Amino acid sequence: MKRAFVLNLVFLLSINLVVKPLYLFGVDRGIQNLASAAEYGLYFELFNFTFLFQILNDFGIQYYNNRHIAQHPYLLDKYFPYLLGAKFLLAGVFLFAILVFGALAGYLAAFPWMLAPIAGIHILISLISYLRSNISGLGWYFTDSFLSVLDRLILLLGLGIPLWTGLLAGRSPVLLLVFGQLVSLTITATAALWLLKRKTGGIRLRWNPRLNLVVLKNSYPYAITVILMTIYTRLDAVMIGRMLPNGQEEAGWYAGAYRLLDAANMIGVLFAGLLLPMFSKLYKDKRGLKELSDLRIRIIWSGALCLSPALIAFRTPIMDALYVHTSEQSGAILGWLMLSFIPMSGGYIFGTLLLAAGHQKKLNWLYFVGVVINVLLNLILIPPYRAAGAALATFLTQGAVFAGLLVLCQSWQGFSISRAAGWRFIILGILSWLSAFYLKKAFFSDWSWLALGLAMLVGFTGVFLFQVIRVREVADWFSSNRLFSDRQRI
């Protein structure tokens, strides 16, 4: 299982580290620079507002299904038509709720041409996530990895080329982004349905109220987990837009910094999606769980402790280089958000472990505390410190949630970060911080991307120098007699 994880992780990271950064910084950033800060900030605010209602769009079916199919893959043919029918029903409920609450908040009357299409984007994202949960649950990990980037690949071709050649000049860039996402996600969903059709023998929608009620009863703890995580990670943009006089402009500056956090978080999200079905298979194997969780904490924190200090040290030059529309707070926003990446990445690790083990109730109480902390901090910090206050609230919230996850894992089966690994992380972090800020000072008058790259290179050298990850261990990971492949081929 460990070799399966590492080999598939290499493939998964390879395609995602090429396609998704190209999309984020080539297309998404280009659209933001072409639009005004307020126009893109409106899109970011509406996107996060609709995301708050995601519980109605999925109701935990994706996480429940991923774990359930991973443990019982032979049940796919039985459950798939009924759960697919339930997904379409929930999509209708979600769209109705968006229109109602959007009208109450004033979004529907002011921005009807954006609210409904953005709701459609979330419906398609949720559908694709459910379809991919079946694919990964069956063990088709490489197939799932390809589907994870297909929509971005389509957007790179469909929007990237016109954007880079100047064909989008004079058009509404944000609306083009919204409708481009609708098209690319529709194609991706169709591809996933076609792949599953070959396994299930056909795509059918069936209605069984009793079965759906049983599934929803079993999945509602996952739904609560999703909505609580959504609130304390997505509410900040909405609160910025509603609490400040120039809220949409501030949200646009916040979105620019959040894009780099999204890019860094991409690895954590991939880890969580890949490891949930793997952990679900191993949930009774205490030794296997410890080995796999230890492996992934060392991989993801090696990256986090090399990346975050470098980006924080060069935060203001990075924002000025990436964006046309910035403020004096842009560097501070990025600094706090990238600092929050360290506990956030650890949260993906231990949160997924507890989720796979079925400890949703404890997780939900912890995430509820996170919501309360985040809302209170935003109410306190946004008025005086604006978008930078929201970024600081994100860091403090993520730190508190990660500390809680460590306590829960330790109390469950003694899972935690070993003392030896902890000291190695501390030494690596100190090396990364010192090298990043020294290079910033040395290159301050003539800042370049080379200095940023050198700062990260020093950190990654420290990963092996201080044996956070051992060279021999890397060789052992790849010493399998055959490369990992999908358990069932399509």
C-alpha positions as CSV (number, residue, x, y, z in Angstrom):
1,M,0.0,0.0,0.0
2,K,2.9,2.4,0.8
3,R,4.5,1.7,-2.6
4,A,1.1,2.1,-4.3
5,F,0.7,5.5,-2.6
6,V,4.1,6.8,-3.4
7,L,4.1,5.7,-7.1
8,N,0.7,7.1,-7.7
9,L,1.6,10.2,-5.8
10,V,4.5,10.8,-8.2
11,F,2.1,10.6,-11.2
12,L,-0.5,12.6,-9.5
13,L,1.8,15.4,-8.5
14,S,3.6,15.4,-11.8
15,I,0.4,16.2,-13.8
16,N,-1.0,18.5,-11.2
17,L,2.2,20.5,-10.7
18,V,2.2,21.2,-14.4
19,V,-1.4,21.7,-15.3
20,K,-2.9,23.4,-12.3
21,P,-0.1,26.0,-11.7
22,L,-0.3,26.9,-15.4
23,Y,-4.1,27.4,-15.1
24,L,-3.8,29.3,-11.8
25,F,-1.1,31.7,-12.9
26,G,-1.5,31.6,-16.6
27,V,-5.3,31.8,-17.0
28,D,-6.9,32.7,-13.6
29,R,-4.3,35.3,-12.8
30,G,-4.4,36.7,-16.3
31,I,-8.2,37.0,-16.0
32,Q,-7.8,38.9,-12.7
33,N,-5.2,41.3,-14.2
34,L,-7.4,41.9,-17.2
35,A,-10.4,42.7,-15.0
36,S,-10.6,45.3,-12.2
37,A,-9.9,44.4,-8.6
38,A,-13.6,45.0,-7.8
39,E,-14.9,42.9,-10.7
40,Y,-12.7,39.9,-9.8
41,G,-13.4,40.4,-6.1
42,L,-17.1,40.2,-6.8
43,Y,-16.6,36.8,-8.6
44,F,-14.5,35.6,-5.6
45,E,-17.1,36.8,-3.1
46,L,-20.0,35.1,-5.0
47,F,-18.0,31.9,-5.5
48,N,-17.4,31.6,-1.8
49,F,-21.0,32.6,-0.9
50,T,-22.4,29.8,-3.1
51,F,-19.8,27.4,-1.7
52,L,-21.3,27.9,1.8
53,F,-24.4,26.0,0.7
54,Q,-22.4,23.0,-0.6
55,I,-23.9,20.8,2.1
56,L,-27.2,20.8,0.2
57,N,-25.3,19.9,-3.1
58,D,-23.7,16.8,-1.7
59,F,-24.8,16.0,1.9
60,G,-21.7,14.1,2.5
61,I,-22.3,11.5,-0.2
62,Q,-18.9,11.9,-1.8
63,Y,-17.0,11.1,1.4
64,Y,-19.3,8.4,2.5
65,N,-19.2,6.8,-1.0
66,N,-15.4,7.0,-1.3
67,R,-15.0,5.2,2.0
68,H,-17.8,2.7,1.4
69,I,-16.8,1.7,-2.1
70,A,-13.1,1.4,-1.2
71,Q,-14.2,-1.2,1.4
72,H,-16.9,-2.8,-0.7
73,P,-16.2,-2.2,-4.4
74,Y,-18.7,-4.9,-5.5
75,L,-21.5,-2.6,-4.3
76,L,-20.9,0.0,-7.0
77,D,-23.4,-1.5,-9.5
78,K,-26.1,-1.6,-6.8
79,Y,-25.7,1.8,-5.3
80,F,-24.5,3.9,-8.3
81,P,-27.9,4.5,-10.1
82,Y,-29.7,5.5,-6.9
83,L,-26.9,7.8,-5.6
84,L,-26.7,9.4,-9.0
85,G,-30.4,10.1,-8.9
86,A,-30.0,11.5,-5.4
87,K,-27.2,13.8,-6.6
88,F,-29.5,15.3,-9.2
89,L,-32.2,15.8,-6.7
90,L,-29.8,17.5,-4.3
91,A,-28.5,19.7,-7.1
92,G,-32.0,21.0,-7.6
93,V,-32.4,21.8,-3.8
94,F,-29.0,23.5,-3.8
95,L,-29.9,25.7,-6.8
96,F,-33.2,26.7,-5.2
97,A,-31.4,27.6,-1.9
98,I,-28.8,29.7,-3.8
99,L,-31.5,31.7,-5.6
100,V,-33.5,32.2,-2.4
101,F,-30.7,33.3,-0.1
102,G,-29.0,35.1,-3.0
103,A,-32.1,37.2,-3.4
104,L,-32.2,37.9,0.4
105,A,-28.6,39.0,0.4
106,G,-29.2,41.2,-2.7
107,Y,-26.9,39.2,-5.0
108,L,-29.6,37.9,-7.3
109,A,-31.1,41.3,-8.1
110,A,-27.7,43.0,-8.6
111,F,-25.7,40.2,-10.3
112,P,-28.1,37.6,-11.8
113,W,-25.8,36.9,-14.7
114,M,-23.1,35.6,-12.3
115,L,-24.9,34.0,-9.4
116,A,-26.8,31.3,-11.2
117,P,-23.9,30.2,-13.5
118,I,-21.5,30.1,-10.5
119,A,-24.1,27.9,-8.7
120,G,-24.0,25.7,-11.8
121,I,-20.2,25.5,-11.5
122,H,-20.6,24.1,-8.0
123,I,-23.2,21.6,-9.1
124,L,-20.8,20.2,-11.7
125,I,-17.8,20.2,-9.3
126,S,-19.8,18.2,-6.8
127,L,-21.0,15.8,-9.5
128,I,-17.5,15.2,-10.7
129,S,-16.2,14.7,-7.1
130,Y,-18.9,12.1,-6.6
131,L,-18.0,10.3,-9.9
132,R,-14.3,10.4,-9.0
133,S,-15.1,9.0,-5.5
134,N,-16.4,5.9,-7.3
135,I,-13.4,5.7,-9.6
136,S,-10.8,6.1,-6.7
137,G,-12.9,3.7,-4.6
138,L,-12.5,1.1,-7.3
139,G,-8.7,1.5,-7.1
140,W,-8.5,3.3,-10.5
141,Y,-6.1,5.9,-9.0
142,F,-4.3,6.9,-12.2
143,T,-7.6,7.4,-14.0
144,D,-8.8,9.5,-11.0
145,S,-5.5,11.6,-11.2
146,F,-6.1,12.4,-14.9
147,L,-9.7,13.4,-14.3
148,S,-8.5,15.7,-11.5
149,V,-6.8,18.0,-14.1
150,L,-9.0,17.5,-17.2
151,D,-11.1,20.6,-16.7
152,R,-8.1,22.8,-16.1
153,L,-6.4,21.4,-19.2
154,I,-9.5,22.3,-21.3
155,L,-9.5,25.8,-19.8
156,L,-5.8,26.2,-20.6
157,L,-6.5,25.6,-24.3
158,G,-9.9,27.3,-24.5
159,L,-9.2,30.4,-22.5
160,G,-5.4,30.5,-22.2
161,I,-4.6,30.8,-25.8
162,P,-7.1,33.6,-26.5
163,L,-5.9,35.4,-23.3
164,W,-2.2,35.2,-24.2
165,T,-2.8,36.3,-27.8
166,G,-4.9,39.3,-26.7
167,L,-8.2,38.1,-28.2
168,L,-10.0,38.7,-24.9
169,A,-9.3,42.4,-24.9
170,G,-12.5,44.5,-24.7
171,R,-14.5,41.6,-23.5
172,S,-15.8,40.8,-20.0
173,P,-13.0,38.5,-18.7
174,V,-14.8,37.3,-15.5
175,L,-17.9,36.2,-17.4
176,L,-15.7,34.4,-19.9
177,L,-14.0,32.6,-17.0
178,V,-17.4,31.6,-15.5
179,F,-18.8,30.2,-18.7
180,G,-15.5,28.6,-19.6
181,Q,-15.6,26.7,-16.3
182,L,-19.1,25.6,-17.1
183,V,-18.1,24.1,-20.4
184,S,-14.9,22.4,-19.2
185,L,-16.6,20.9,-16.1
186,T,-19.4,19.6,-18.3
187,I,-16.9,17.8,-20.6
188,T,-15.1,16.4,-17.5
189,A,-18.3,15.1,-16.0
190,T,-19.3,13.5,-19.3
191,A,-15.9,11.7,-19.5
192,A,-16.3,10.4,-15.9
193,L,-19.8,9.1,-16.6
194,W,-18.6,7.4,-19.8
195,L,-15.8,5.6,-17.9
196,L,-18.2,4.4,-15.2
197,K,-20.7,3.3,-17.8
198,R,-18.2,0.7,-18.9
199,K,-18.0,-0.6,-15.4
200,T,-21.7,-0.4,-14.4
201,G,-23.1,-1.5,-17.8
202,G,-25.0,1.8,-18.3
203,I,-25.9,5.1,-16.7
204,R,-29.3,5.0,-15.2
205,L,-31.1,7.3,-12.7
206,R,-33.2,5.4,-10.2
207,W,-35.3,6.5,-7.3
208,N,-35.6,4.5,-4.1
209,P,-36.6,6.8,-1.2
210,R,-35.9,4.1,1.4
211,L,-32.4,3.4,0.1
212,N,-31.7,7.1,-0.3
213,L,-32.9,7.8,3.3
214,V,-30.5,5.1,4.6
215,V,-27.6,6.5,2.6
216,L,-28.4,10.1,3.7
217,K,-28.7,8.9,7.3
218,N,-25.2,7.4,7.1
219,S,-23.7,10.3,5.2
220,Y,-25.0,13.2,7.2
221,P,-22.0,13.2,9.6
222,Y,-19.8,13.7,6.5
223,A,-22.1,16.5,5.4
224,I,-21.7,18.3,8.7
225,T,-17.9,17.9,8.4
226,V,-18.0,19.4,4.9
227,I,-20.2,22.4,5.8
228,L,-18.2,23.2,9.0
229,M,-14.9,23.1,7.0
230,T,-16.4,25.2,4.3
231,I,-17.5,27.9,6.7
232,Y,-14.2,28.4,8.5
233,T,-12.2,28.3,5.2
234,R,-14.6,30.2,2.9
235,L,-16.5,32.7,5.0
236,D,-13.7,35.2,5.1
237,A,-14.2,36.4,1.5
238,V,-17.9,36.9,2.1
239,M,-17.3,38.8,5.3
240,I,-14.7,41.0,3.7
241,G,-17.2,41.9,0.9
242,R,-20.1,42.6,3.3
243,M,-18.2,44.4,6.2
244,L,-16.0,46.9,4.3
245,P,-17.0,50.0,2.3
246,N,-14.8,48.9,-0.6
247,G,-15.4,45.2,0.2
248,Q,-15.3,43.9,-3.4
249,E,-12.0,45.6,-4.1
250,E,-10.5,44.3,-0.8
251,A,-11.9,40.8,-1.7
252,G,-10.0,41.1,-5.1
253,W,-6.7,41.8,-3.3
254,Y,-7.4,38.9,-0.9
255,A,-8.2,36.6,-3.9
256,G,-4.8,37.4,-5.4
257,A,-3.0,36.2,-2.3
258,Y,-5.4,33.3,-1.8
259,R,-4.5,32.0,-5.2
260,L,-1.0,31.2,-4.0
261,L,-2.4,29.5,-1.0
262,D,-4.6,27.5,-3.3
263,A,-1.6,26.5,-5.4
264,A,0.3,25.4,-2.3
265,N,-2.8,23.6,-0.9
266,M,-3.2,21.7,-4.1
267,I,-0.8,19.1,-2.7
268,G,-2.7,18.7,0.5
269,V,-6.0,18.4,-1.3
270,L,-4.5,15.7,-3.6
271,F,-3.1,13.9,-0.6
272,A,-6.5,13.9,1.1
273,G,-8.4,12.7,-1.9
274,L,-5.9,10.0,-2.7
275,L,-5.4,8.7,0.9
276,L,-9.1,8.6,2.0
277,P,-9.8,5.3,0.1
278,M,-6.4,4.0,1.1
279,F,-6.9,4.7,4.8
280,S,-10.4,3.3,4.6
281,K,-8.9,0.0,3.4
282,L,-6.3,0.1,6.2
283,Y,-8.5,1.4,9.1
284,K,-8.2,-1.8,11.1
285,D,-4.4,-2.1,10.4
286,K,-2.9,0.1,13.1
287,R,0.7,-0.5,11.8
288,G,-0.3,0.2,8.2
289,L,-2.0,3.4,9.2
290,K,0.9,4.6,11.2
291,E,3.4,3.9,8.4
292,L,1.3,5.6,5.7
293,S,0.4,8.6,7.9
294,D,4.1,9.0,9.0
295,L,5.1,8.9,5.3
296,R,2.7,11.5,4.2
297,I,3.3,13.9,7.1
298,R,7.0,13.9,6.2
299,I,6.4,14.4,2.5
300,I,3.9,17.2,2.9
301,W,5.6,19.1,5.7
302,S,9.0,18.9,3.9
303,G,7.3,20.8,1.1
304,A,5.5,23.2,3.4
305,L,8.5,24.1,5.5
306,C,10.5,24.8,2.3
307,L,7.9,26.7,0.4
308,S,6.2,28.9,3.1
309,P,9.3,30.7,4.4
310,A,10.5,31.6,0.9
311,L,7.1,33.0,-0.1
312,I,6.7,34.9,3.1
313,A,10.2,36.4,2.8
314,F,9.5,37.6,-0.7
315,R,5.8,38.3,-0.2
316,T,5.6,41.9,-1.4
317,P,7.8,41.5,-4.5
318,I,5.8,38.4,-5.4
319,M,2.5,40.2,-5.3
320,D,3.8,43.2,-7.2
321,A,5.2,40.9,-9.9
322,L,2.1,38.8,-10.3
323,Y,-0.7,41.4,-10.2
324,V,-1.6,44.7,-11.9
325,H,-4.0,45.7,-9.0
326,T,-2.4,45.5,-5.6
327,S,-2.5,47.5,-2.3
328,E,-0.1,48.3,0.4
329,Q,-1.6,45.3,2.3
330,S,-1.1,42.7,-0.4
331,G,2.2,41.5,1.0
332,A,0.8,41.2,4.5
333,I,-2.2,39.2,3.2
334,L,0.1,36.8,1.4
335,G,2.4,36.5,4.5
336,W,-0.4,35.4,6.9
337,L,-2.0,33.1,4.4
338,M,1.2,31.3,3.6
339,L,1.9,31.0,7.3
340,S,-1.5,29.3,7.7
341,F,-0.4,26.8,5.0
342,I,1.8,24.9,7.5
343,P,-1.0,24.0,10.0
344,M,-3.5,23.6,7.1
345,S,-1.4,21.0,5.3
346,G,-1.0,19.1,8.6
347,G,-4.8,19.3,9.0
348,Y,-5.3,17.5,5.7
349,I,-3.2,14.6,7.0
350,F,-4.7,14.0,10.4
351,G,-8.2,15.1,9.4
352,T,-8.3,12.5,6.6
353,L,-7.0,9.8,9.0
354,L,-9.8,10.5,11.5
355,L,-12.4,10.7,8.7
356,A,-11.4,7.3,7.3
357,A,-11.5,5.8,10.8
358,G,-15.1,7.0,11.2
359,H,-14.5,9.6,13.9
360,Q,-16.8,12.2,12.3
361,K,-18.5,13.2,15.6
362,K,-15.3,14.3,17.2
363,L,-14.1,15.9,14.0
364,N,-17.4,17.8,13.8
365,W,-17.1,19.2,17.3
366,L,-13.6,20.3,16.6
367,Y,-14.6,22.0,13.3
368,F,-17.5,23.7,15.0
369,V,-15.0,25.3,17.4
370,G,-13.0,26.3,14.4
371,V,-16.1,28.0,12.9
372,V,-16.7,30.0,16.1
373,I,-13.1,31.0,16.4
374,N,-13.0,32.1,12.7
375,V,-16.2,34.1,12.8
376,L,-15.2,35.9,16.1
377,L,-11.7,36.7,14.8
378,N,-13.0,38.0,11.5
379,L,-15.5,40.2,13.3
380,I,-12.7,41.6,15.4
381,L,-9.9,41.8,12.9
382,I,-11.5,42.8,9.6
383,P,-12.8,46.3,10.5
384,P,-9.4,47.7,11.7
385,Y,-7.0,45.6,9.5
386,R,-9.3,44.9,6.5
387,A,-8.3,42.0,4.2
388,A,-5.0,41.4,6.1
389,G,-7.1,40.9,9.3
390,A,-9.0,38.1,7.6
391,A,-5.7,36.5,6.6
392,L,-4.5,36.7,10.2
393,A,-7.8,35.2,11.3
394,T,-7.3,32.3,8.9
395,F,-3.8,31.6,10.3
396,L,-5.0,31.6,13.9
397,T,-8.0,29.4,13.1
398,Q,-6.0,26.9,11.2
399,G,-3.4,26.7,14.0
400,A,-6.1,26.0,16.6
401,V,-7.8,23.3,14.4
402,F,-4.5,21.6,13.7
403,A,-3.7,21.5,17.4
404,G,-7.1,19.9,18.1
405,L,-6.5,17.3,15.3
406,L,-3.2,16.3,16.9
407,V,-4.9,15.8,20.3
408,L,-7.7,13.7,18.7
409,C,-5.2,11.5,16.9
410,Q,-3.1,11.0,20.0
411,S,-6.1,10.1,22.1
412,W,-7.4,7.7,19.5
413,Q,-4.5,5.3,18.9
414,G,-1.5,7.2,19.9
415,F,-0.9,8.7,16.4
416,S,1.1,11.8,16.5
417,I,4.4,13.4,15.3
418,S,7.3,11.6,16.9
419,R,9.8,13.6,18.9
420,A,12.6,12.8,16.5
421,A,10.6,13.9,13.5
422,G,9.4,17.0,15.4
423,W,13.0,18.1,16.0
424,R,13.9,17.5,12.4
425,F,10.9,19.6,11.3
426,I,12.1,22.4,13.7
427,I,15.6,22.4,12.4
428,L,14.4,22.3,8.8
429,G,12.1,25.2,9.4
430,I,14.9,27.3,11.0
431,L,17.1,26.6,8.1
432,S,14.4,27.6,5.6
433,W,13.5,30.8,7.5
434,L,17.1,32.0,7.9
435,S,18.1,31.2,4.3
436,A,15.0,32.9,2.8
437,F,15.3,36.1,4.8
438,Y,19.1,36.3,4.2
439,L,18.6,35.9,0.5
440,K,15.9,38.6,0.6
441,K,18.2,41.0,2.3
442,A,21.1,40.2,-0.1
443,F,18.9,40.6,-3.2
444,F,16.7,43.4,-1.8
445,S,17.9,46.1,-4.2
446,D,17.8,43.7,-7.2
447,W,15.1,41.2,-6.4
448,S,14.8,38.3,-8.8
449,W,13.0,35.0,-9.1
450,L,16.5,33.4,-8.8
451,A,16.7,34.4,-5.2
452,L,13.3,32.9,-4.4
453,G,14.4,29.7,-6.2
454,L,17.6,29.5,-4.2
455,A,15.7,30.0,-0.9
456,M,13.5,27.0,-1.7
457,L,16.5,24.9,-3.0
458,V,18.3,25.4,0.3
459,G,15.2,24.2,2.1
460,F,14.8,21.1,0.0
461,T,18.5,20.3,0.5
462,G,17.9,20.4,4.2
463,V,15.1,17.8,3.8
464,F,17.7,15.2,3.0
465,L,20.6,16.7,5.0
466,F,18.6,16.5,8.2
467,Q,17.1,13.1,7.2
468,V,13.5,14.3,7.3
469,I,13.2,12.0,4.2
470,R,16.1,9.5,3.8
471,V,17.7,8.8,0.4
472,R,17.7,5.0,1.2
473,E,14.0,5.3,2.1
474,V,13.2,6.9,-1.3
475,A,15.1,4.0,-3.0
476,D,13.1,1.5,-1.1
477,W,9.8,3.1,-2.1
478,F,10.7,2.5,-5.8
479,S,12.2,-0.9,-5.4
480,S,8.9,-2.7,-6.3
481,N,9.2,-5.4,-9.0
482,R,6.4,-3.7,-11.0
483,L,5.0,-0.2,-11.2
484,F,1.7,0.4,-9.5
485,S,-1.3,0.2,-11.8
486,D,-5.0,0.4,-11.5
487,R,-6.4,-2.6,-9.7
488,Q,-9.1,-2.8,-12.4
489,R,-8.4,-1.6,-15.9
490,I,-10.9,0.4,-17.9
